[in-house]
Amino acid sequence: MKKRVVITGMGVITPVGNSISEMWQALLDGKNGIGPITLFDASLYDTRIAGEIKNFDPSTILEKKEVKRTPRFIQYALKTAKEAIEMAQLPLDKIDLNRTAVIIGSGIGGINVIEEQQTVLLQKGPSRVSPFLIPMLIPNMAGAFVSMRYGFKGPNFCIVTACATGTHSIGEAFKILQRGDADIAIAGGTEGAITPLGLAGFCSAKSLSKRNDDPEHASRPFDKDRDGFVMADGAGVMVLETLEHAKARGAKIIAEIAGYGASDDAYHMTAPPPGGAGGALSMLNAINDASIKPEDINYINAHGTSTELNDKEETAAIKSVFGQHAYKLAISSTKSMTGHMLGGTGAVEAIVCALSCRDDVVHPTRNLENPSPDCDLDYVPKVKRNLTVNYALSNSFGFGGHNATIIVKKYNP
């Protein structure tokens, strides 16, 4: 028999807030997290704006010598895991560390380390390259650092599926717990890819908004004037537990994971197929996994990137799955405020779904002023909406055609 899996803790670091409470209030208020890039000189780039993390001091979670040699994606993972573990009030001296999993992914990992050490190689030679180069660039080190910090010895691996990374990580952690291979999982995604090379790559691919003089309105999912996504840093981590484990220790339960689906487009490196068939299959797989009907879903946190093809084809996919019910759904895009946090974004958006189930409110889609003719559903424009959310669905679609969908359920004992 499949075990029920619940959420008992959550942590985030995002361009609109560095804690659950700060981020959630900002999203409900429709606040913007996009601005000019300050991490480096971006004056020669076509895109000079991003969703940077603000007011974060890594020395609060790492010793000074560790900060200097630790890339941002690892720092963000440690910070969000700490918040999630503290919210869950995990008694680390009493839980079975051998049955505590860590599934934290990153789409790009330590790209800034690669850039810095390539410069060292060219200027000073191979003998001067840091011995920490390899450990600090590989994406699996985010979860490794969390496990080493807390002593978690259960299953620990890293999923890398571009923008679907965080959602796949939570989904696979859900399955580990559901089948009884662990009691607790620390799961999510993290990204710190706003770097000269990272930005240059997305600029060359013509993926990013060029609304440099108006960053507040640059990310505009489903709007006819959208011109690309906005790159962002960020991370989200959940503490998941089997229901029996959470109840046995008297944990406060935030929401329940009800279903998980995954698929691949098998179509194109970066573009979704016409009609969004891959995304539709992912949603159907999640709905079937949750043993519910499409009509049971109240809210969708869309992938909603603010790109021409994604928004059009995700809308088509939703229509193909939900039929007429698609027009009754509340749908919103967190990326309209945070920008696209790449491997971290799906985890943050799953957390948003849990908060909507907990509080019966959904955040707005910012900057939706003139809906595209291809995007004619209810995207909750501009203002939050009070709404009973029994089931929330979150989509993440990544380069390579990787699709992942999580369904979060209001917790009912």
Steps between C-alpha positions, in 0.01 A plus 500: 500500500634844406584723793357851524763775482467839664690829507619608845760764417592739219778743423563746216737762373360704211524842335185605692592367842746285694251320723163333458309782669682777314466334160136405549393850599692651209336262253152570638571871468618460141846640570776507241838332555665591170763774464832596340778244537748593774700176530723602209524759225227408252522819292601314181217246518170513310329423832618691806230407753438197721341378821792521741499390865514798733615546860640148539809453714646150448716539811184435702511137387866444411839581650687782328753270330217281368309797358789592271519157340130411495289590196166669547290196413643311798459798731136531396440129559643519851299810582167360379558158656568670833175698481303190402649284776434768758141545383446124519657498850683181408653349815836416344614310810198268486418432134657210309771670294544181297141540377522870416543564127638811329391564142613849397567579136652784302463563131840661447697467824818699561535677168663798671777269626566378146528858375730614779733201474515514120638852540756372751599222259555739212679767700703299751515144368357162604694477826309796638152358436315447828483147641140584584407554134336164435323460838364854478364484146317166499127543573476210746704694755193697614342187643839373617561813707154472658557134591844574645364794700227294668623142475224375271608157371196388299465506120675806360518588132473796268255538214600727212211571262548869429193701605316185617772410751331620820168338417658169402701506825192543716309243294770236530537569874124453528531160333789395729283568802185360345660160445656494847870542417535793742296679765614857428628677190662840459410585141515789257709694252757779500663727245759777492556541127494878452860519380669656196503170312156389612342827393692502172374153414136588550547830317650321201207260500263801478311367803502809722294815524679813380277737694807643672355845560188360665600199713184513711296409194748271325359166615143491365373143457201453268510864392509575128796735550723241669847480349679229697565379851706671769787302648504469881680334790320317776424178684223315674515201735228296667506260791282207400398222737281196490176584673555237766845639582374858517206406723714286727721797585211748519614705203296791366390402150485772234358305205518161329668385179227324303649420162801521272532468126787520253548475124720612213405682181746303284473794263758783523785621721327817614155533341181322614300305242188655347210454738733433795449123482793419730382737771148364468627145551690608811185658645290193418759273660491709820120503509489123453766452764289702745191290414291811441310651210618808308197686635636462854784742430427856621823680418795466263834662563606517137851465364406837348840620384403810298629350176294488184495124458480383862199709598311412184568127515452469877159662458420250225617213720277612787202515267569153366516352851217691666257572216233748608627485858811686376293818488397454865854457629697775672846506341795722588871534430742557786764589239312821423654630825806288573624438149610150401714333767585211265572185705366662817176632358289183510573446869403858584181466299407173672543685829269773368240231431531372856449853633193545280353176636579610855365854472232471228640784295686516168748764398451708185680496168679832487518710181215323322350803329411381149452124490630328190222365276650151549487541877134538588473328839465655847854594601396700810628831363659760728310430826502200735183295535345328799407151386445163662797295382458130568733394220773710340704390199847631415663464156869515409627452145874491428735523204534156348125451518503393865159549665403459865175561687429493873154500659475640852192430712348680797576280801201325648572252782 
